[in-house]
């Protein structure tokens, strides 16, 4: 409804429309008071015909009703009436208006009473329980070309729309819109696409959320399959109560198939805000089953939890729960979901309270210390088909991977990946290939570099020989002090994987991590044959993240059983000089020596970059008892 108080508009309209009595010589011109109200008359059965109705108060207490319709066909006469009730309810004619002239689209009449003689004033019209119909013609009154609610039934412009999603019949979906009337009642309009022609689809508001189900609270006019539309007036709830309603809407296939829901949507306090959080549910014991879980916030702060899996076997029902702690730690059940339907791979559950009855809302999700398990069946709860950490245990996507190289057992190697959690902790996953079936391989982080060795700082879950895998939550060191993802890159440590709990001395895979990790930069120097024919090799320096170096001497043709001291000397080999740095002794059986280089023998710090410019050379000796016999030698740094 629109109210215009412009005197100019009122006077102009009063000059255009007037009443004439039977004496053509006498003209009575109603004088407008200055009050006018305009109502919209919307398009109905004929596309393109719509307009407005203007009520003008006159000083003699009469009312002039002016219809202004666009799109009417030339030459036509369109009967018009004010009816009782709302347009969607329908009602008898209360007042017959002047027919609309098709050529001009205009109609005007001045009245002071309804058809039955009941007096009618401007103020009474503004509070009238009625609507206006404009018909196609006197012989086609059943065809309404323009229509609009008036008076107390006028729409205020305040609306609320909710989605009605596809359910049992593919392609049927739409929405429902609630319109506030001036008198506080409500117009509800359902609009669906994809409904079959000729069908009539019952529709209702039910109590609770759609995933919980509930009794019918309100029945709508059935949705017409030809148009996909339904319009209902009701005063069971006023408009302000709609937004707080604990309910949902069902549209059914037919009166004889109420069990088949073709469109459905939560409304009121159960409506979804659009805020969601999704977590991955990864494959576990059954190949090919995986998916995700999405939590969607409701207006009332509760949540809709939807699990969607692919690969579930038809006919199965898969129990699902939220458990306490991380998945690798395990924990008690906190919340039970509706079981996942194997036919669809789907489960939908309202989330408002934990299984113990304590409050559990959408706002609790991101901070939750928990994970989700989906089980094979109620009789096989021990078989987990999909699993994922949620809340504070979710992974951020930030990871760091380190190589674990082969050691005492040929063919066993892999890597370890640390994945950051939302709460700052980490998931540590070891993945090895070549582990013997049936074995369990203890694994630890040790202090220092692998070539230096050090005490155990952190113990991982043992690596399963059948899978080559281990997964461990990282939150504290073995001594109880904090150890989180942010500590990884700066850690002065390395990882050992052992053959077994009874053979801890046999290392099957090993790798430096944190600040001791290798950057990929390296420099190799040739070590030429000297006093013993056939013995030669190389010295390679590998740069670490912390700027120090790993030195690897690789000498060919060293005698079995021998141990060969090796050093960096000052100056070039031709000049000779004092020992500056002592390497770990070269093993004659392998020809190898690995040494951490961070400082010289006099404790002066030295970096990888400084080694590349160092004024020195390397000697490899025959033995500790025969240091005078040099078996391999080479200039390094600035002397290369």
Steps between C-alpha positions, in 0.01 A plus 500: 500500500620847412361823651542825304443832674583723207217752444614543137440132421163496675371809320615368164315175553183677615495700177524183294219306669156620613142383540209633296129484606206454262483875431774566242497869593602429859846357578608400850878488543614311812760700682800290616608539863865444417522136618574226248613138519633287215495117484680282246294279271730222379498299180289184509367288212606725211866588465579868500181636660551669839455833666369673812192607692490848656259591779433875527321644802252774417377782727141374474608167664481316170791307351618504141650170383726538197639195316799555272584180307770463235503233230122471451394414142339784301121496482453280804292561812641344818260459793653575839392438858606524859453158667491396863799313655849458355560417136633152585191423710250653260167655594174651382484833318480787746506790255463519125742744340479674165628262227848577371505650149732282291601794282615720788547248777304740725205462732356740757206490738401704803322306775386532859356152556552134418263316266283395797461859611748485786659842530862521390751770587861553401626384841279191485643412160853525638403242762281292270543121491500472124669484162440625145446286190513634142347246257568435134139575395137480615474158334834378637478595866697188591810645337666749734742733323608707801459451873613651826428490873384824657434647841604285793605227254756719326858372512742710707802411284660293778573146381697190591603235248618143565639242258309179432756251378462195278415179682353174365421617145789630290456853367231630736614788720420862571424728791234631735452870570308641793354852456387717789154656471393833652279315747784271613378195312723318253491413130705189421598432138669177394671504161641174365653406167482152352155398631309266264198644319164411647627414845399651833768497767397532869731720706536563872709660772621233744647536848878465558772478235459299181760243611315449831146501362187609681123544498318726254459854634338669199355382169557702183284505189629216283764584242354498148714274282421700186640822646714373787331758721301518822368806685360485852379761747525420869483659843613194698833680536562867444791599281732574792450144626617345173866584553494339845304192393653159578382339179551386143294472180416179315347486152363152421459316173122465542224448757537126438881507527566719802805289583675626187645845566579691180634820659600588854660781695563617854343834592496746787762442766604180317596684181865476400709818525733405216796455736650151466806296588604189306745229606644214296416140590779290356503137390585250775440123514288466185653616173303761308283639780567866582328836506441789734283642775352849486365691798256778405405768752131554579344835596449369856868407531448127457645316201408265219764227462510332158729207423552422131700191406572335168556128459265375774344160423129499411269393780743570780453727801818651639500634858696824544620692804712787624769372737718690747868578416675452167441198279852367564446523877143371510234585755147449629187577294380857553218519243307248289391586146213348309651192330633548147269342241708271278269554204561875496816536707322773695409581859332814637478578872397801706766602745390665824635286784770241563390145583532587869243780458739794531466780245680452168453785251652610170731742683652203686611320183821686415635469854401135544772252595356215299482283189233314300479125445267332251469125568431209269183397689345481845643147524844599378575820690867406511525545123535870418413581138559878515663726755605860544618746762271799559495823698831602653651171377433580132807531279584847368663372181847610612745208501868417517646176363843349571672205333573185701782325319596133491737387777578149631233310304510529121181623334335672797458876458232767485414831661331671792245777457396744771159661435393807696173490693271799563597494868871514415569136572611262224419168342820301432470232231784262418472314169760233420528252216669162535405429862455127573142381557403444861771718645465801729774759471555747788579854388627809682627853461850532646698810594778630269582382148493135400880491462542640852228296672302602806237414757137422410284814506170361368357152443275429202239227472692197369504454122274214391703263281191392307426854382831679559302772675490676835281793609558695822368822650775745589424726796771436762847349521543179696596712803162679488626836370310661212585383149282643222516543123674840525793328676567254218700714258733627772551163665857374544414137447472190283270198464593136552278206404618175663473140389302399810459563873753221556744629239511874567866505398404417141384816323294428186430861399641835611482867413594843629206734565439861598804726486716197417317429174705532182422794271606326179817712463823298491863522395724202410881500502719232342737309730780364284715190546819559704725248675293186438419408142130480408351683797318824416157658539316818584385725783151646465364774724118530525347821628251474788206734568690651796801582279729227629607203286494125477834371369503162323831342402470223240829314443546219249711187551561540873620171655242292690509543875699820489418830666636810327533829691423811295545874558474846349839668516587867471651634174519309172632145471831613343570738787369280779359614831358412840179300551199734509215245511475129575251283306348181629733216396443345156375143534719275283213255440275767342748775415262748663513762770223745600570795729313807624694817420398795715826603660872438461698297751580822686122564536500783247162495326509416132214498250441325170560826314829555684619150410465589131755779545717335766880496451553128554536145375394151608720206593377142542756285686576131483435449873536663840834323533614606151392866479805569284352290220245705304265285294292784351539877487333804348487879522171659605344845528716779357772248410284285271 
